[in-house]
Amino acid sequence: MFENVVVGFNDSDDAARAMHRAMDVARSSGGTLHVVSVGDSTAKVSSLGRLLDEVRALADSVAVPMKVHPLNVEPAEAITSVATEEQADLIIMGAPLCDGARRLSRVPQRVLDEAPCAVMVV
């Protein structure tokens, strides 16, 4: 059902929650997980690199094909661009929970507005 699942990734709890859901969806549907990471500083890229290595190992352990898309553009643009290029069926975004409700920051809101496919917010 979902051949190409896109997820934005950084070192936040919201992104980690989205990553786990995206991995579950890709695994259960037999799809490919496309991980979009945005970095503009050496320290940030190094930190994300270590996190991505952990995610890669987890994806390998549950047999989820994964492709990483490191980009140096604004996060929402990176996510929607990869979704378009990879003909994504679904984008999964994390959003913080405040007082029992999800609160969309600028990035998830822009992705919702510009996405070429369905978007799941977790």
PLY file of the C-alpha trace (Angstrom):
ply
format ascii 1.0
element vertex 122
property float x
property float y
property float z
element edge 121
property int vertex1
property int vertex2
end_header
0.00 0.00 0.00
2.79 2.46 0.89
5.69 1.82 -1.48
7.58 5.00 -0.57
7.37 6.51 2.91
9.17 9.80 3.64
10.10 10.97 7.12
12.02 14.04 8.24
14.73 13.31 10.78
16.60 15.30 13.38
17.58 14.76 17.01
14.17 15.68 18.52
11.73 13.42 20.35
9.07 14.29 17.76
11.30 13.13 14.91
12.17 9.93 16.78
8.46 9.19 17.23
7.84 9.86 13.53
10.81 7.66 12.57
9.50 4.70 14.54
6.03 5.06 13.03
7.49 5.44 9.52
9.60 2.33 10.00
6.52 0.38 11.16
4.49 1.56 8.16
7.26 0.79 5.66
7.86 -2.64 7.20
4.18 -3.63 7.27
3.57 -2.46 3.70
6.84 -3.73 2.22
7.85 -0.22 1.22
11.04 1.81 1.21
11.76 4.33 3.94
13.16 7.65 2.69
14.83 9.55 5.53
15.33 13.28 4.96
18.02 14.89 7.09
18.83 18.56 6.91
22.18 19.82 8.11
24.11 23.03 7.73
26.88 22.80 10.33
29.64 20.25 10.80
28.68 19.52 14.43
25.02 19.05 13.55
25.82 16.83 10.58
28.20 14.74 12.72
25.57 14.32 15.44
22.89 13.43 12.90
25.30 11.02 11.24
25.61 9.04 14.45
21.83 9.01 14.90
21.33 7.94 11.29
23.78 5.08 11.80
21.58 3.87 14.67
18.45 4.22 12.52
20.15 2.33 9.66
21.03 -0.51 12.02
17.45 -0.65 13.28
16.07 -0.63 9.72
18.46 -3.44 8.77
17.41 -5.48 11.81
13.74 -5.34 10.79
14.45 -5.65 7.04
13.20 -2.21 5.99
14.89 -0.83 2.86
16.10 2.67 3.70
17.54 5.52 1.68
18.93 8.67 3.32
18.54 12.03 1.62
20.90 14.58 3.23
20.02 18.08 2.02
21.11 21.63 2.87
17.81 23.41 2.35
14.91 24.44 4.57
13.38 21.30 6.20
9.85 21.54 4.75
11.28 22.14 1.27
13.62 19.15 1.68
10.80 16.84 2.79
8.34 17.84 0.06
11.09 17.77 -2.58
12.12 14.22 -1.68
8.45 13.18 -1.52
7.94 14.49 -5.05
11.16 12.98 -6.46
10.53 9.57 -4.88
6.80 9.56 -5.72
5.98 9.11 -2.05
2.69 7.62 -0.96
2.99 8.99 2.57
4.97 11.54 4.59
5.15 11.04 8.34
5.84 14.06 10.54
6.27 14.42 14.29
4.53 17.18 16.23
4.73 17.96 19.94
1.87 17.10 22.25
0.67 20.08 24.31
-2.22 19.73 26.74
-3.42 16.59 24.99
-3.37 18.02 21.45
-0.79 18.08 18.68
0.61 21.53 17.93
1.95 22.00 14.43
5.10 24.03 14.15
6.03 25.82 10.95
7.68 22.78 9.31
4.83 20.26 9.66
2.29 22.93 8.74
4.18 23.83 5.56
4.59 20.14 4.65
0.83 19.66 5.08
0.20 22.66 2.82
2.65 21.60 0.08
2.79 17.80 0.21
2.29 15.86 -3.03
0.80 12.93 -1.05
-0.90 12.00 2.21
0.67 13.24 5.46
0.45 11.53 8.83
1.21 13.60 11.92
2.23 11.66 15.03
0 1
1 2
2 3
3 4
4 5
5 6
6 7
7 8
8 9
9 10
10 11
11 12
12 13
13 14
14 15
15 16
16 17
17 18
18 19
19 20
20 21
21 22
22 23
23 24
24 25
25 26
26 27
27 28
28 29
29 30
30 31
31 32
32 33
33 34
34 35
35 36
36 37
37 38
38 39
39 40
40 41
41 42
42 43
43 44
44 45
45 46
46 47
47 48
48 49
49 50
50 51
51 52
52 53
53 54
54 55
55 56
56 57
57 58
58 59
59 60
60 61
61 62
62 63
63 64
64 65
65 66
66 67
67 68
68 69
69 70
70 71
71 72
72 73
73 74
74 75
75 76
76 77
77 78
78 79
79 80
80 81
81 82
82 83
83 84
84 85
85 86
86 87
87 88
88 89
89 90
90 91
91 92
92 93
93 94
94 95
95 96
96 97
97 98
98 99
99 100
100 101
101 102
102 103
103 104
104 105
105 106
106 107
107 108
108 109
109 110
110 111
111 112
112 113
113 114
114 115
115 116
116 117
117 118
118 119
119 120
120 121
